[in-house]
Amino acid sequence: MILEHALLPVMPGLEGEFEAAFDEARHIIAAMPGFVDLTLSRGIESPSTYLLLVHWQSVEAHEVGFRGSPEYERWRALLHRFYEPFPVVEHFAEVAHA
């Protein structure tokens, strides 16, 4: 299992609209093969920044399966207009857990 990490810089003033769009978009990603779970958190010090953490069965499930799917176009249409600048997405493998 891998963890996708993305800091989402939402344009100030659009946080409520973003959260409503994400509520719809989360159903799209949750239906993808290889999806395990996700959390979306809002910054305390920077309330226009969100942290998206998604567990996938593999990097390929995210990069090829989800991003290569027709459903990804709907995800993009719902969410990508809120970001400035566009988020950096990285993948991590767990090395320790407490």
C-alpha positions in Angstrom: 0.0 0.0 0.0 1.2 3.5 -0.8 0.2 7.0 0.5 -0.5 9.8 -1.9 0.2 13.2 -0.3 -1.0 16.5 -1.8 -1.2 20.0 -0.3 -4.1 21.7 -2.0 -3.7 25.6 -2.1 -7.3 26.7 -2.5 -7.8 30.3 -3.6 -8.9 32.4 -0.6 -12.6 32.9 -0.3 -13.4 29.7 -2.2 -13.0 27.3 0.7 -16.7 26.6 1.2 -17.3 26.0 -2.5 -14.2 23.8 -2.7 -15.4 21.7 0.2 -18.8 21.2 -1.4 -17.2 20.2 -4.7 -14.9 17.8 -2.9 -17.9 16.2 -1.2 -19.1 15.2 -4.7 -15.6 14.4 -6.0 -14.7 12.0 -3.2 -17.3 9.5 -4.4 -15.6 9.4 -7.8 -12.2 8.5 -6.4 -13.6 6.1 -3.8 -15.1 4.0 -6.6 -11.7 3.5 -8.4 -10.0 0.1 -8.4 -7.1 0.2 -6.0 -8.5 3.0 -3.8 -8.2 2.2 -0.1 -9.2 5.4 1.8 -8.7 9.1 2.0 -8.7 12.0 4.4 -9.0 15.7 3.6 -7.9 18.1 6.3 -8.0 21.9 6.4 -5.0 23.9 7.7 -5.3 25.7 11.0 -2.6 28.3 10.4 -3.3 28.4 6.7 -7.1 27.8 6.3 -6.9 28.0 2.5 -4.5 25.0 2.4 -5.9 21.5 2.5 -4.0 18.3 3.0 -5.3 15.3 1.0 -4.0 11.9 1.9 -5.1 8.9 -0.2 -4.1 5.3 0.4 -3.8 3.3 -2.8 -2.9 -0.4 -3.3 -0.2 0.8 -5.7 1.2 3.9 -7.4 -0.1 2.4 -10.7 -3.7 2.3 -9.3 -3.4 6.1 -8.8 -1.2 7.2 -11.8 -2.5 4.8 -14.4 -5.9 3.6 -13.2 -7.4 6.7 -11.7 -5.6 9.4 -13.7 -6.1 7.4 -16.9 -9.8 6.9 -16.4 -12.8 8.8 -17.8 -13.9 9.5 -14.2 -10.7 11.6 -13.7 -12.0 14.1 -16.1 -15.0 14.7 -13.9 -12.7 15.0 -10.8 -10.6 17.6 -12.7 -13.7 19.5 -13.7 -14.9 19.6 -10.1 -11.7 20.5 -8.3 -8.8 21.8 -10.4 -10.2 25.3 -10.8 -9.8 26.0 -7.1 -6.0 25.6 -7.0 -3.4 28.4 -7.2 -0.7 27.2 -7.7 -1.4 23.7 -8.8 -0.7 21.1 -6.1 2.4 18.9 -6.0 1.4 15.2 -5.6 3.9 12.7 -4.2 3.7 9.1 -3.1 5.1 7.5 0.0 5.8 4.0 1.4 5.5 3.5 5.1 8.7 2.7 6.9 7.5 3.0 10.6 4.3 3.2 12.5 3.5 3.8 16.1 
